Structure formats: C-alpha cells, structure tokens
Amino acid sequence: MIHSRLASDTAGANRVWKPTIGITMGDPCGVGAEVTVKALADPSIRSLGRFIIYGLEEMLYYAADRAEVSPFWFRKHFEDIGPIGSGVLVADFDEQTVFDPTAARPTLEGGRASLRFLDAASEAARQRIIDAIVTGPIHKVSWRMAGCRFPGHTDKLAHDFEAKRVTMMFAAGPLRVALASIHLPLFELRHKFTIGFVFQPIDLLADALRNWFGVEHPRIAVAGLNPHAGEEGRFGDEETRVIEPALVMARHAGIEVEGPLPADTLFVPEIADQYDGIVAMYHDQGLIPVKMRAFHSSVNLTLGLPIIRTSVDHGTAFDIAGRNQAHPGSMKEAIRLACRIASTIRAMAQSPTDEVRRSV
C-alpha cells in the first residue's frame, strides 16, 4: 500500500483540514516561477490547501510583475521553514546566484539551484511538514552540469527515498497512463523487456488507482509492444513471450487486467475510457495520446514512492521563459491532483470504508 506523510494540522482540530503542498520552482532559467505564480494567483487553487514554494522570491516577483499579479505570499529563509497554518509561503534561497530571466539556457547554477529546491522539499516531506511535492520543470542538461547523475525527478526521488520500484504515470482527465519504460532509447528497450518490467507498472498503477484515486476494483488495459499487438507472433513475439505472462501474474495478484491490446486503437477515447488505467510499453506510445487529449492540463505522477509527487507535464520552455507566455494549466492540475490525493488518503485512513472510498 502506498503511504503519504500527512502533515499535522497546526491550525487546530476544529478547522477544516487542508493539505500542505510543497512546490519546487524548478530551473530558475525556465518557466517554473511563471507557471507557479499564475497557478497560485487563482483563488480557487489557493483555497485547496496551504503552500510552500521552494525557490527564489526575486524570480517570483519578476514573474508576478510581468503577469500583472499582485504578490500573494509571505517569505521566510528556507532554513527557517516549518509547518504553516494557511496561505502561501516562499522558502527563499536568497543567497543563490541571481538569474537573468531573459537569458534562458541550461546552466550550472540553474542545475544547482533546482537540485537544492528539490532536496529541501524532500526533507520537508520526510519531516511531515508537507503532505505532497509538486515539482516545477528542470533541465536535464543543467542537472548534468551540476554533477547530478540522475536524468530527472523520478530517478532522483527513487534514490533519495530508497524506493525499489517506481513508475511514471500521467493523468489527463479520465485517461490515466502508466509507462513500463521512461527515458529509455527505443532501440535499448529490447534489453530491458522482461516479465517483471511489464508487471511492475500494472501492479503500481492498480495500487495507485485504489489508494490514490478511490477506485475500489480498477480495470486496467495493457498495450502491446508491436503493431497489432504482434498479431499472434507475426510481427514479434514479445506479446506472447513477455506481456501475456506478466498479465497472468497480475491476475494471480487479484488485478483485473486486459491485453495485450493494439495501441493504435486502445487510446481512442471510446475504448480508453472503458478502463480506469492503461499501461503503455514505452514513453511516446503513452505520451502522444496523453498530450493530444490534454496538452495544457495533463499531470505527471511518480508511483512507488512513500510520498505523493505530482509534476507539470512540460519542460523548462527556455524559448518563452521570462516573456509571460507560459500556460499554467498543467501546474494548476498538478496542484489540484496533489491536494486531492492527500485528502483522499487522509479520508481513507480515518474511515477506511467503501462509502468513504466512493465519496472521495
């Protein structure tokens, strides 16, 4: 079962509980500050919880000025952060290098800064100061320049929280897609493609659907790897040799699963919406339909961590950084989903009944 680290409500037992969400600004050279400011400028988003932004207040001020948004936060130095009762707090790394918002590019300083923001939020999750982490966009080149050996958030968080199995998932409205492989070159997939490789995302997706999305008996579809799902071995034997045994394992574990199904028809809404979740075999097989369905509002989640982590589904967008052109839709949905999952887990923990499971 997936667990979250629910923060204590410092505002008192008589007040309606709201989750505390930590938001990492991401690479200061990108659009992270802008989408964070624009998302939290919406009162309906701020009403969902309490928020701690791990980043640079100076960059947030710049983004707010360009977007003509009045600052809505209060500030503390990041080393002085503790539980908050309400509102939006900026955990300010004010000693960090000042960034030129008009010169957006991968930099050593940007990599170091975004890593510091993430590490601080991770520590806050361990201390139960926050109930979930929402990550802004980072740049993999900047992380590499800063000496980070991990290609992205998913791998780093798995290492930091000692999670043995993690899976990347995307939510785009009713479409929920877990990926068997993440940032793996397509020609390298054949060297990783095992029964366990396919079973893991099925298992973690089923767990998340039950415990995060309140689906008591999730129904999951699994895409084939080859055209026409191999067509009985005519276009490859991975379906019969690898995927079908993984489905047998899943059924023995009590998971309702169907497949392998041809991916070219599986993601058609009339078919996809019949399932609570879908497992895709590789990155673009799952991400193309997700982004076609909800380009500005899909959300990235990491399954298998002992914490809740959601993220925007886009990158640093250096080409429009500092120009007030970034769309905040994905950040808004990432915040909404983090708040919803934290509230769902709390409700189920307090009253783990079928009625509560259906109501959240």
N, C-alpha and C positions, 0 to 999 in steps of 0.2 A: 504494500500500500504506500502511496506517495504521501509524504508528510510535508506540511509547511511549518515555518517557525512563526507562530502568531504572536505579535507584539501585545504586551499588556496595555489595557486602556487606561491611560493616566488621567483621563478626564473624569473618571468616576463611574460607578456601576449604574447610575440612573440615566446616563446619557446613551443614545443610540450608538452602538459600536460601529466604527468605521475603520477600515484597514489603513495602515501607514505604508505608503508606496515609495520606494527609493527609485529615483530616476537618474541614470547616468547620462551626462551630456554628450558623451561620445567624443569624437575628434573635434577639438576646438576650431580646426580649419574648415570643417564641414557645416552641414545644415542642422546639426543636433540642437544647438541653442535656439535656433529659429523655430523648429517644429515643437520643441518643448514649451517655449513661451506661447506660441499660438494655441497649442492644445490646452494648456492650463489657463489661458485667458478666457476660455469658455466656462462660465459659471456652472453649467451642468456637469462638466468634468470635475471641477474642483469640489462639487458637492458630494462626490462619490467617496472621498477619503481624505486623508492627510498626506502631505507630500514632502519629501526631502530630495532636493535636486543636488546631485554631486557634480560640481563643475566650477565655472568661473563666472562670478557675478558680473564682471565687466562685459563679457560676451553676451550674457543675458540682457543686460541693459542696452547694448548695441542693437540686438535683435528686436527688443521691445520698441526702441525708438524708430527703427525702420518700419515696423509693422503698425506704428501709432497705437501701441498698447501701453496703458499705464501700469507701472510695476505693481504687482500684487503680492509680493513675497517679503519676508524678512530674512536677515542674514546672520550667520554665525561662521566663525572659522571652523574648518572641517574637523579639527581636533576637539572642538567643544560640543559636538553634536550628541544629543541624547534623545529619548522619546519626546514627541511633541503632542500637544493636545488638539491642535487644529491648524488649519491654514497651510501655507507653502513656505518651507524653509530652504534657503540656499546654503548648502555646506560648501563654503567658498575656499578654494585653493588659491588664495590671492597672491601667494609667493611664486606661483607658477609663471613661466615666461609669458609675456604679453603677446597676443597673436594679432596679426593684421588680417581682418576679416575679408579684405579684398584680394589677398594673395593666397588663395586656397590651393593647397597641394599637399602631397604626402611629406611629412617632416618628422625628424627625430623627436622634436619637442611635442608635436601633436600625438605621437605614439606614446611617449612617456606620460603625458597628461591624461589621455583616455584610459591608460592602464591604471593610473592612480585613482581615477574616479571609480573604476570598476572594483578595484581592491577595497576601497573604503566602503562601498555599498555591500560587498560580500561580507565584510567584517560586521557591518551593521545587521545583516541578516543572521549571522551566527549569534550575535548578541540579542537577537529578537527586538531590536529597535525598529526594524521594518518587517512587514509581512510579505513583501514581494519586491523583486527588482524588475524595472523596465529599462532596457538598455537602448541608448541612442546609437547612431551609426558610427562605426570605427572604420579605419582603413587598414587593410592587412599589410600593406607596404610600410605604413607608419609603425605598426607594431613590430615588423621585422627590423626596421631601422633602429627601434628602441631595444632590440635584443630579445624580444619575446619569441619563444619557439612555437607558440600556438598560432594556428592560422585565423582563429576567430573566437568569439564569445563561447560557443558551445564547447569547444575543446578545453579552453582555459577554465571554465566553470566546472567541467567534469573533473579536471585535475585538482582544482582548489577545494572542491567538496568531496573528493575521493569517491566519485560516482563511477561504478564499474561499467554501467550500461547507460548510455544517453542516446536520445533520438531527437532529430529536428522535426518539428511539426509546424504546419501553417493552418491558420483558421481564416476562412474567407466566408463569413456568414455561415450558412449551413454546411458549406464544404470544409471538411477537416482532413488534412492530408499529412501523413507521416512518411518520412523518407527513409528507405533502407540504407542508402548511401548519401553522403552530404557533399563535401567538396572533394570529390574523387574524380580524377580524369576518367573519361568514359572507357578508354581502352584498358585502364587498370582494373575495371570492375570485375573482370573475369578472374582475377587473382584473389578477390575478396568474397566471391559469391558462394556462400555456404548456406546450409540449412539454418544454422544459428543466426547468420547475417539477416535472413528474411524473417525468422521467428521473432527476433528482438523488437522490431518496430510494431509488430502485431500485438505482442504482449504489453508493451508500454503504452500503446495507443488505447488498448482496451482498458487498462488501469486508469489512464487519464480520463477517458470518457465516463467511467463510473464515478471516480472520486473528484474530478475537477468540473465536469460538465453535467453531473447528475443523471447520466443515462444508465439506468439500472441494468439493462440487458443490451449492451451495444451490439450492433450488427456491422461487421467490417468487411469491406471488399478489398481484395488484393490484386493489383495489376500484374500482368505478365511482363516478362522482360523483352521478349521477341515480338515481331509483327504477328498479329492474330494470336497472341499468346502461344506462339510456337506451332500452332495448327497440328497438334498430335506429333510433334517431333520433326515436321517437315522443314521448319525454319529455326531449328535449335532445340536442344533437349533440356535446357535449364528449367523449364516449367515442370517437366516430369521428374527430373533428377534432383532439383533443389527446392523449388517453390511448393510443389504438392506435399512433400514430406514435412515442410515447415507448417503447412496448413493442418496436417494430421496432428502435429504436436500441439498446435493452438486449440484444436477441437478437444484433444485429451485434457487440456487445461481449462476447459469449460467456456471457451471463446466461440461465439457464433461468427464464422468467417466463410466467405465465398471466394472462389477464384481457382487458378489464375484467370483473370478476365482481360480481354484485349483492351489496351489503354486508349486506343483511338475512339472507342465508343463508351468506355467506362465513365469518362469525365463529362459526357453530355449531361446537362442538368437533370433531364428526365430520368436518367439512370443513376447518376451520382447521388441525387437527393433521396434515393431509397435507402441509403446507408448512413449510419452515424459517423463513419470514418472510412478513409481509404488509405492503403499503404501503396506508395509508389516505389519503384525499384531504384530510380536514380533521380538526381536533382531536377533536371529540366522536364522529365516526364511528369513530375508533380507540380513544379513551379509555374510552368506555362499555363495550365488551366487555372491555377490559383490566381495568377496576376491578370489573366483575362477576365476572370469573374469579379475581382475586387482589387484593381490596381492600386487605388489610393486608400484602401481600408483593410487589407489583409494583415495578419499578425503572425509573427514568428514566436514559437514557444520551444523550450527545451524540456523534453520528457526524461525522467530518470534521476533528476536532481532532488535533493532533500529540501529544496526551496522552490518557490514559484518564480519563474523568469519568463517574461514576455519581452518582445522587442518589435521595433519597426521592421518592415519587410524590405527596406531600401538601404542604399549605401550613403556615403558622405555627400554625394552630389556636388563635388567641388566646382563644377561648371556653373552652378547657380548660387553657390554659398555667398552670403553677405548681400544678396540682391533682393531679399524679401519675396522670393518666388517659390519657396518650398511649400508643399501641401502638407498640412498637419494631420490628415485623415488617419494614416497608419499609426501615428503616435497616440491620437485620441483613442483608437480602438485597442491599442496595446494597454493603455491605462485602464480603459473600461474592463477589458478581459482580466487584467491582474486583480482589479478590485472585486470582480465577480467571483473569480476562483477563490480568493482569500475569504470572501464572505460565505461561499458555498462550503468550504472546508470547515469553517467555524460553525455553521449551522448544522452540518452533519455530525460534527464532534459533540455538539451539545445535545442533539436529538437525532441520533442515527436511526431514524425510522423511514419507512417507504414514503410516508406522507411528506416529510421534510425533503427527502431526496427528489420527489416530484415537484416540489414547490420552488426550489432554488433555481 
